[in-house]
Amino acid sequence: MKRLNSQLQEDGAPMELILLLRTLLAGCKEISFRVSQGALAGVLGSTLSENVQGETQKKLDVISNQILKDILSESGYVKAISSEEEDEVVPCNPNGNYLVSFDPLDGSSNTDVNSLIGTIFSITHAPQWMDPDDPSAFLQPGTQIVAAGYVLYGPSAMLALTTGRGTHLYTLDKTHGGFLLTTPNVKVPDQTSEYSINASNQRHWEAPIQAYISDLLAGTEGPREKDYNMRWVAAMVGDIHRVLSRGGIFMYPYDKRDPSKAGKLRLLYEANPMAFLVEQAGGLANTGTGRIMEVMPTEIHQRVPVLIGSKEEVEVCLSYNKETNV
């Protein structure tokens, strides 16, 4: 099987980016080990603090964030970091050529029930004229991302990665500690009969999503004329991995509870990297009003609605917006 380095070179990634990715993944391998220890290492449960999102931090959130922050700061390749667990950007090497945004442990509430979790990341070029502690350096649309991916900590540790030349899946071979290419050039099927959404929020959705989900639930007796299955991992990394593996549509749409928050998921380190991965695999990624990767960020923890998945299904979902607005 092909190793990560070989595939990255074949995809034309510059050597410094390859070295940065290897450094980042070394941190992810340490997180994978900490996660696998679970209760044996006393790392489960919550801390007494909240992150900038107002969410209670899990112990593994804090540990994972520190691992990635330390290894990236020391690498020399990174000018600054933005993380879900950090209020502000973290300055690193003033001469670093890259910016890294990450969710150190997506779905961390799943740790206490031993379910799927993962690390999501995106990498962009660092504007050399900006100071390392300037958050505006990160305010680039997703179209400027040079590499994005996630590491899923499941029965096996898997890496999904793109540098803009297709999306590839790798599996961590624990016998020698490297990621081996197991599914090159992933293709998301255009059609699907699976959807993923937190149905407990239904009463808060806008009319187009309400109508769309109602038609899916109607199955063969409704206008879609086929039965759909609902899947929900409660970790974006798990739900998107399923989309990449066998198709589907993942949704965290805008809801009306808090008009100041456009959505649940963060643009820089959740929505954008997942959109890049899925688009490179032939799928679509939209906010409901436009392409996710074309959204211009206004702050590092900005949230956006998310509709990601099989091309034809996302297009059908978006058509409900047009019908409702006619």
C-alpha positions, 0 to 999 in steps of 0.5 A: 500500500502507498504511504502518505508521503508518496501520495502527497508527492504524487499530488504535487504538494510542496515539501514544506506542506508535506512536512507540516502535515506529517507534524500535524498527524504526529499530534493526531496519532498521540491523540488517538493513543490518548483516546484509546486509553479511555477510562484507564488514563482518567481522561474521560469526563468534563472539566470545570470550564467552558470554551469560547463557544460557551460549551463545557470542555471535556478533559480530552478537548483540553488534552487534544488542543494542547497536543496540537498547539505544542507540536504545531507551535514548535514545528517552525512551519506555522505562523499562527493557529486558530482552535475551537478551544482558544478564545484568540489566535495563537501566534507561533513562528513569525516567519511561518508560511502557514496558518492552521485551524482545527477542532482538536476533538470533534464530537467530544461528548461522545467520549463518555459513551465510547463513540466516534470522535475526530480531529478536523483541520484546514491549512491556508497560506499565511499573509507575510505582511501580518503579525502572527497574533492578527486574527484577520489573517485567518479571514480567508474564504475556503477557496484559499485552503491548501490542505484539509482533512480529519482523523477519525478515531474509530475501530481504526484510526482513519485519515481523510485528506485533500490538497486539491487533487482529490480526496483520499482515505488512509488508515493508520497502521499501528505496526509501524505508525504510518498512514497507508492509502486505503481508498484513493480518489473517493467518489461520493455517489450522486444519489442517496437514500440516507440523511443525517440531521438532529431531528430534535431541532425540527421545531426550530427549522425554517419552512424549506427544511421542514418541508424537505424532511417531511417529504423524506419521512413520507418515503415511498408514499410521498413525493420522493417516492422512495424510503430514506434512512436517518443516521446521526452520530452526533459528531460531524466527523463521523457523519461526514465519513459516512457520506464519503464512504457511501453517500448521504446528506448531512445537515445542520441547517439554520434554525430560529432560536438565536438570530445572532448565530447563523448556524451551529458549526464553525466555518474555519475549522469544521464547515470549510475543511469538510466542504473541501473534502466532499467537493473534491470527492464530487459532492456539494457543500452549501449553506442553503444560500450559497457555497460554503467555501465562498463564504467570507469569514468575519471572525475566527469562530463564525458559524454557518448553516451546513448542507453537505453530501451527495450532489443530487440530494443536496440540489433537491434540498436546495430546491425547497428554498426556491419553491418556498420563496416563489 
